[in-house]
Amino acid sequence: MSIIYDALKKVEKISGAEKADKSKKPYYKVYFFYILIAAVGILLANAFFNFISGSLRPGQKITPINISLPPKQPPLPPVPSPIAPEAELLPQQSGVAGKQLTPQLVLNGIFFSENEGYALINNQIVRQGDTISGATVVKISSNEAELSFADSAIKLTTGSR
């Protein structure tokens, strides 16, 4: 009986080893299969979305497009600033030749910090009592600035009422 028992043990070992060898599949084949499935899925999805968007119809060939850029143009000349420099003075509207010239002043904006008002005149920040182009700032309110120049009053407004 020991001979039969030993023979059965050998047969079990051989069949167990064969089963173990058959269960071990090479992993590269499995990974290759997954990669292949993913690539086919991506290609099908791309074709589907191109068909839906209308950019490519079935049977339509892709044709290259020639794009030409316009020739370079020379740069434009500089545009003079609409704001006059401080030194530039204009004659008064009255037309009297003997009177002093009034400066050209542009009110760009008004803002308040705590209880003090500031005006942006000719792109310079001024407050009450400051002088710009020979004119003294007398008063700054929410939408206008009053200045005095050579015994005359100048009112500058922001344009918003």
Secondary structure, DSSP 8 states (H G I E B T S, - for coil): -HHHHHHHHHHHHHHHHHHHHHH---HHHHHHHHHHHHHHHHHHHHHHHHHHHTSS-TT----------------------SS--TT-EE--TT--TTS--EE---EEEEEEETTEEEEEETTEEEETT-EETTEEEEEE-SSEEEEEETTEEEEEE-S--
